[in-house]
Each structure stands twice: as structure tokens, then as C-alpha cells.
Amino acid sequence: MEQTIQLNVIPFTPKESKISIPVSLSKDIGFSSIFIDEDILSQIDDKIELNQEAPQRWLYTSFATPAVGDITLDIDLFDKKEIALHYFRHLIHSYFDNNVADVMRRNFTDDVEIWFKNTASKDKVYDIYYLFTLKVQFGKISNGFELVVSFDGETKVYKKSILELNIDASEYNWILNKNRLYKYEHAPDEVQWDFQNTYPVLTNKLAPLLDLAFERSPKENRYRSHYAFIENLYKKYLNVDAFRNIIPLSSSGFIQLKSQENRVPILDGASNILQFGSSTGVDPKIDLRKYGPAMPLKPPVNIKLFFIYDQKHQNLRDILSNKFINGQSFHPGINTYLKTPFHIDQSLDITFNGLENCVQDVYNVVHNRTLDPAIKYLAIYISPITKFIENEDHKKIYYRLKEMLLHHNYYSQSIVADNINTEGFKYFLCNIQAAILAKLGGVPWRLKRDPENELIIGIGAFYSISEKSRLLGSAFCFNNQGIFKNLRCFKSEDIKSLVGSIREAVHIFKEQSPDVKRLIIHFYKAISKKEVKEILNMLYNDCGLDIPIIIATINKTESKDYLGFDISKPTTLMPYSGTYIEIKEREYILFNNTRYDETSKPTIKEYHFPIKIKFTATDLSLVEDPETIAKLIDQIYQFSRMYWKSVSQQSLPVTISYPEMIARIHQQFKYSIPEFGLDKLWFL
């Protein structure tokens, strides 16, 4: 399969390789930091008197032209690459700040973010801005300095100033004053004195308070829209003399990698093959119905299915029961679909009278009911609550029921009442029933690969949005066929407790697989570098494992900072699934979608952006071998196909998505997960 990948990366060579910059011991607004290493120290030793008892570790510069009397440093940009990157950011920021961009800011990684107003918008309530980020790096792709150009979508700014609004000030996040953005709580004095000209950036939380309802983003091929925005920015603002005079971009423009030149590795097509019941396939949407599950629940298993619902929804209960038995449209009944006998036992149904009585009414029944240990009980909760409901107490009912049923040894599945009578419910049924089989211990489909003695653990560490001080973590164990083995979930007030919990989970998994030859950890980090370092140090040094440990840090959010476009196919632009590219040392982007070959026709929701993967290991030589890297990326790719909550292709591996899923639910629980839930996918 041939393709030409255009990356959103442009190489450049500095106008001069050496610069002279003024430095001082004190930092001012807009200054960049320079670490005092031995080379820097040798230049300033006789110019600045340093405190020997508390040595100064940093100098600061504005990169202005040195004036008479300034203390200066001579910098080789290729030798001091970190300083060089600060310097190039300064040049880019200065260029766009000179009445080129409408709004400016530095993001949390100090990259330059530029906003341009949509002048075609006629909306009278808010202004629309298009967002771009310009990132400079010394890259692996060209082995030189590079400019990464990314489009970050659009945002809206309310046209009334914050002085005109009757809104709780704590609801403000970013505010716009003139062409600068500020965090509301950190607004400087000059902005506070000018609140009459300061406007709030609208968020999903703030908009409803202003009686605003944003239209949903149009369903489209995101590759085409991002490509158009990036190309337009390049032609209008970057590929011009004024910009090239400060950042001499390559005359060839964006980097292009051709598969004919073996510069675009792609995983073998066999990576897409899944094992179903009677055959193999690539698409669970079709092949689960055609071939049956890889491992149905075999006799003498006895499954009793019953419903929990509001008394006023008796008709919905009957309709849903009929759809489970007889199916809907192309979707067959659950027994046929899953090749497993289910018995709907109406005598087990539980009703409640209004949401305010739901939890207590259900508890009164399940607490006093005796279960037969030979039977698997599956409760179908018909939820009158949609995800758009604003009542927080009502939202928590789902979690209360989920936890209660789990502690009483019930499997459960929630279905939104409003969806049951829709034509599209036939698609919901596919997802719901695949998830039910997985919850009960069956295997809808598995990876078509030979078993190996390696243990794969997915670790998630999460801050609770509702309780920012509480850290949540989870660890999932899989074999190399993608089959779930066990989980641990923990709540922690501090990083040391979290590290201890992860250590315990690793030891438990190792005890369960004593012959394991290699430990592979897929790690999602949403915590600070210091906290990540403590976790990694524990894995390397404190676990006492005598086997190699390889860690793949996988960005949960699909990469928008690094993108590639298959310009040989302008109608789709999305690279073939399985394409991967090294963007930095031991760091890659992986395109993971449903464009498997020339005949593939991805749906709009399947135009996934690439995920970003960074490798490290107890022995770095393991992750510097191209063959090993290809196998590790292939494993991540295949694990994305083991997502049993839906029959649709996902971009993230379950080693990342499952820990996040359970952590979000677990943070709402009052108690720890019982033993019943430690080897089951009850959270799907």
C-alpha cells in the first residue's frame, strides 16, 4: 500500500548558528530561564558575583539586543539546543505579537498559541476564534530544528464584559483583555482595572449559565478540515518574507515521507485479524453477528436476566424485553447473537416509584434476596436519566446502583430509557450485548496471535475532577492475547500511597504469572513529572523483578500536535491504519483507524487522529531496536481492538481506556471494589 505522508512539521536552519544575548540574575515578565552549567559558568565567572553558600542555578534573558554594559553570553544554537528553542519561541512570539495575530498566549509547555478571529461570523452574542499552536523542536524527523504547526479548533469569547454579567466569579477560567489571555484568578492589576474591556472565554460549564447552547460540531472528516486550516496558515503567515527573515523555513515546506522510500513503516495486515467463534474477521460490527463470539458462556452456565425500572416505565420494560429476545431489524435476539442461553426471569424484576426512591427501593430487595451461587444474575437498569441532566444527585443514582449491585454479586447493565424506542437502538443493542457477554466472563473476540509468556499491565493515575485533591489509580493485567486477567483499583491522598498500591498490584500480577519472561507496562500519566518519576523509579528499582521491564507512555488524548496526511489520497487524507512514525528519540505517533486497505470506507466517527507513544525500559537497548519497537507498537495497536464496550474500532488500547473507565466510576463509590469485581469487566 503506497502513501505519501505530509507531516505538519517544517524543517528550518537558523540564520546564524551563534548569538549573543544579555543575561541577569533576576527574572522579569517574558524572560526565559537559562541553567548555569559549567560552560555558562565559565563565561560569567568574572562578570557576576555569585552567592557561594546558595549558588545561583539560573540566569534570565529577554533575548533583546545587548546594550552597552550588559552582561552577555555567547550561545552556539546547535550546542545549546534548549536555549535555542527559547530563542526561536521568542522570535515567533514577537513576530505574531506585532499586529499579526488577534490574540496571543504561551501555553503550559511555553509554545506559542495564536488566535485569529473568524471575521465571517455574524453571531451577535460571541466572537469565534481559530486556534493554532506553533512549537519548535530539534526533531528526529529531519535531524535538525523544526517548526510544528497544529490547528487546535475554535473557541468562543462572549461579547459582554465581565462587569456586565451577573455571574459567580469562580465560574470564569480564561479571560481576554486586549489581545492577551489571562487566568481570571491570576489577572494582573492592569487587567483588573480594565474589567470593563475584559471578556470571558466561553466553556461548557460557563455557557449554560449564560443560557447558551452551542451547536454540535458538524460531522466531517477531521483530517480534511485540519489540513485546510494548517495549509492556509502556512500560505498566509509563514511562507512569507517577513516570517522567513526570522525563521528561515525550508523551501520545500512541510516534510513529506514516501512509502516507496521505506520512510513510512506500517504494521503487517495480520495485525487487524481477530478471532471470532467459527472464523476470523476484522470488523466486530459485522463479524460478531456472522461468526459468533470467540468464547461464549458454555453450559452448564445459568444466566437469569431481569429489569430494574421506574413503575411508569412498564411499557418500556416490555419493549426492551422483546428486543432482547427477538432482536430489532438486522440485529438478532441475544441468545442467537451471543450463542449463549439467557433466561429473562420477570419474577426477579425490581421497580421503584420515582428517582428519589430508586436507591432505597432497590436496596430493600437485593439486600434481602438470597442468590443461588450456580446462577449468574444480570440486572438491566432502565435509567430515566440522560447524560444531559443537570441535577447532580440524579446523576449519582447510577453510581449508587452500580456499587450496590456489585457488592451484592449482581452483574448489571444500564440502558437509557429515551433510547429504547428509537430506530437507532438496533446499533445500541450490538454494543450492549457484546459488553454483557464480556461482563459475564465470555470473550466476544480476541487477538489472533500465539500465546507468549509476557505480562501486560495497564496503569492509570487520575485526578478526580470533582475532588481535585484525591488521586485515583488503577492497574489492569492482560495476557498477550488481550484477554483480561485481573484488576486493582485504589484511592490515595498522596503519591507515596499511590506508588505503594501500584507496587502491590505488580507483585500480585507477577505471582499469578510466575513464568512471565517480560513485563510490559502501558502507562497513562495525568500527573506531574515528579509524581511520574516516583512511579517509574518504583517500577525500575523497588519491585525486585528480575525480568526486563518496558514502559510505553501513551497519550490518552489523540495527538493533534503531530499529524500526518496521506496527500496521495486527497479525498480522505487519513494515513492507513498501522502507520507509525518516529518523531523524537523513542517517541512515535501511531495511526489507528479503519482505513485498512484501498477498499476501506471509514465512517465519519472513525477518522481517528494518531496516538502518541513514548518508550523507556530498564535496559534502553530494548527500545532502540527497530524490530522490538515494531512488535511493541503492534501490541498497542492490537490491544485497541479488544475494546468490548462497543463493536466500533477504537484508537486507544484497552490497557489505557479500561483503567480510565474504572477510575471515573470508582471515584464515585463509597467503598472499595469487592472481591467479586476484581476479575470481571463490570464497568463496561
Summary of the structure (lengths in Angstrom):
residues: 684
radius of gyration: 28.2
end to end distance: 35.7
largest distance: 91.5
contacts: 2059
relative contact order: 0.10
helix: 32%
strand: 27%
